[in-house]
Amino acid sequence: MSDEIRRRLDEIEAYRANLPPEQRAQIERDEMQAQRESWARAMAPCEHGDPDWETCPKCRGWDK
């Protein structure tokens, strides 16, 4: 991991450590909700109806 990334992560952790418990808990709830929504989107069929969007010829541009 680069020094810049490590420095930024350390800044984020320090910021979060100094938040009031209620605010930190709200941020964590929001993050978990965003992860749930992302997972649900990943499990849904693509816009062409293919259940596996990674192999959908239209999504991948293979149908040209």
N, C-alpha and C positions, 0 to 999 in steps of 0.2 A: 504494500500500500504506500502511495506517495506521501511525502511529508505534508503536502498541502491538504490532502484528504484527511490525514490523521489529525492535523491541526483543526480543521473545520469540525470534524466529529467531536473532538475534545471541547470546542467552543459550544457546540450544541448540547453536549452532556452537562457542561457547567451551567448553561442557561436553564436547562430543565431541572437541575438539582436545586436551583434557587427559586423555582416557582412555588407558590403556595400549593399545598396538597390537592385542594379542590381543582385548581387550574390544571395541574399536572394530570390528574385523573381524567378531566374532560378531554385533554389532548390525547391521552391514551385511548379513551373510548372512541374519539373521532378517527384515530388511526386504525383501530380494529374494524370499525364500520367501513372505512375505505378499503381495507384488505378484503373484507367479506364481499363487497360490491365488485371488486376487481376479480375475485375468484369466481363469482357467479357469472360475470361477463365472459371469462375464459372458458367456462363450461357450456355456454350457450352456443347454438349453431351459428355459423357465419351468416352474413346477409344473403347468401345464396341458398341457405338451408342445409348446407353440408355440416354434419355433426363434428367433423374434424377439420376445422378451418385451415390447419397447417397443410393439409393435402388437397384442399379445394382447388381445382384447376383454375377457376375464375379468380380467386383471391391471389393465387400464386402467379397468375399471368400465363399459365400453361396452355390456355385454350385459344391462343392467338394463331 
